[in-house]
């Protein structure tokens, strides 16, 4: 079991179905870059992390992490609503990566990640 599996089961139990907005990201050298996005209707809690990771790998891009956002408190939303909300989300994330904190952030192993503010590093001299 992974953190993703726990989150999915708990969220499905709360909603009995929901639409999730998915944003794949790359992480490196102090940067978080947005790669691809999609939405998915979750109508059961039987998908596990290996299946989800395989689905994400189907994007054809190398990714380091994924951020998941519920499309709305109402649970399942129509495709056109999900597309509009995903577009708004990606535009917002392009302007402010700290919004990732509002989502569920997982690494390639399905474990939770946390986005911290970068702190200046004190140079080390020998």
C-alpha positions in Angstrom: 0.0 0.0 0.0 1.1 3.5 -0.8 0.1 7.0 0.4 -1.8 7.3 -3.0 -3.8 4.1 -2.2 -4.7 5.4 1.2 -5.8 8.8 -0.2 -7.8 7.3 -3.0 -9.7 4.9 -0.7 -10.5 7.7 1.8 -11.5 10.2 -0.9 -13.7 7.7 -2.6 -15.4 6.7 0.7 -16.1 10.4 1.3 -17.5 11.1 -2.2 -18.7 7.8 -3.7 -17.1 9.0 -6.9 -15.1 12.1 -7.9 -13.3 13.8 -10.8 -9.6 14.3 -10.3 -7.4 16.9 -12.1 -4.0 15.4 -12.8 -0.8 17.5 -13.4 2.5 15.7 -14.1 5.6 17.5 -13.1 9.4 17.2 -13.3 11.5 18.1 -10.3 15.1 19.1 -10.4 17.7 21.8 -9.6 15.3 23.6 -7.3 12.6 23.7 -10.0 9.1 22.2 -10.5 8.1 22.2 -14.1 4.6 21.4 -15.4 4.6 18.7 -18.0 1.2 17.3 -18.9 -2.3 17.4 -17.5 -5.5 15.5 -17.8 -8.7 14.7 -15.8 -10.1 11.3 -14.7 -13.4 10.2 -13.3 -12.9 8.0 -10.3 -15.9 5.6 -9.9 -14.3 3.0 -7.7 -11.5 2.6 -5.2 -9.9 -0.5 -6.7 -7.1 1.1 -8.7 -3.8 0.9 -7.0 -0.6 2.9 -7.4 1.1 0.5 -10.0 -1.9 0.8 -12.3 -2.1 4.6 -11.8 1.6 5.0 -12.5 1.3 2.9 -15.7 -1.6 5.1 -16.7 0.6 8.2 -16.1 3.5 6.6 -18.0 1.1 6.4 -21.0 1.5 10.2 -21.3 4.7 9.5 -23.1 6.7 11.9 -21.0 9.2 11.3 -18.3 7.7 12.6 -15.0 9.0 12.7 -11.4 5.8 13.5 -9.5 2.1 14.0 -9.9 -0.3 16.5 -8.3 -3.9 15.5 -8.0 -6.7 18.0 -7.3 -10.4 17.2 -6.9 -12.3 18.9 -9.6 -15.0 20.0 -7.2 -16.6 19.3 -3.9 -19.6 18.0 -5.7 -17.8 14.8 -6.6 -18.1 13.8 -10.2 -18.3 16.7 -12.7 -19.1 16.7 -16.4 -16.2 16.4 -18.9 -16.6 20.0 -20.1 -16.6 21.3 -16.5 -13.5 19.2 -15.7 -11.7 20.5 -18.8 -12.5 24.1 -17.9 -11.3 23.6 -14.3 -8.2 21.9 -15.4 -7.4 24.8 -17.8 -7.9 27.3 -15.0 -5.7 25.2 -12.6 -2.8 24.9 -15.1 -2.9 28.7 -15.8 -2.9 29.3 -12.0 0.0 26.8 -11.4 2.0 28.5 -14.2 1.8 31.7 -12.2 2.3 30.2 -8.7 3.8 26.8 -8.1 3.0 27.0 -4.4 -0.6 26.1 -5.3 0.7 22.5 -5.5 0.3 22.6 -1.7 -3.4 22.6 -2.3 -3.3 19.3 -4.1 -2.2 15.8 -3.3 1.5 15.6 -4.3 3.0 12.1 -4.9 6.3 10.9 -6.2 6.8 8.0 -8.7 6.5 5.5 -5.8 3.1 6.8 -4.8 4.5 8.4 -1.6 3.5 11.9 -0.5 5.7 14.8 -1.3 5.7 18.3 0.3 6.6 21.5 -1.4 8.7 23.7 0.8 9.9 27.2 0.2 13.5 27.3 -1.0 15.9 28.9 1.4 19.1 30.6 0.3 22.1 28.4 0.9 25.1 29.8 2.8 28.2 29.2 0.8 30.7 26.8 2.2 34.4 27.5 1.9 37.2 25.2 2.7 
